[in-house]
C-alpha cells in the first residue's frame, strides 16, 4: 500500500464518518419535533413527500431527474429485507431522483431521492420542498414535508 493510497482511503473513511455524523446530527436535531408529529404526518401523508433528513433543504426548489424503478423504491424503503412500521407497503410509494436547484441554473446542485404516494411527478417537473417537516421514519432517517 503506498502513502497515496493510504491517504485516499483515509479521506474516503473520513468523508463517510462525516456523513454519518451529519446524519446523526440531523436526526438528533429533528427529533425535537416530537413523536406526536410523526403520527399526525402519517395520517395525512398522501400529499407529502419523504426525503432523507440529511438531504432536506426547506424552501428549496428541485427538478425531477428520473423516476426510480419500483423494485429500487421498495429496496430503499426497507431496512435489509424488512419493512419499517411506518412504511409497511413500500410498493405503494413512487421514488424519484431529484436535483436541488443551486441557483445558477446549472446541474451542480445536490442530487438525492424523494418519495411520494402519488405518481404525480415526472421527469423535468419542478417543485419545492415545504418548510415544515416532521420525522416520518427514524429507522430510515426520513422526514415528511409538503411539496409546493
Buried (B, 14 or more C-beta within 10 A) or exposed (E): EEEEEEEEEEEEEEEEEEEEEEBEEBBEEBEEBEEEBBEEBBEEBEEBBBBBBBBBBEEBBBBBBEBBEEEEBBBBBBEEEEBBEBBEEBEEBBBBBBBBBEEEEEEEBBBBBBBBBEEEBEEEEEBBBBEEBBBBBBEBBBBBBBBE
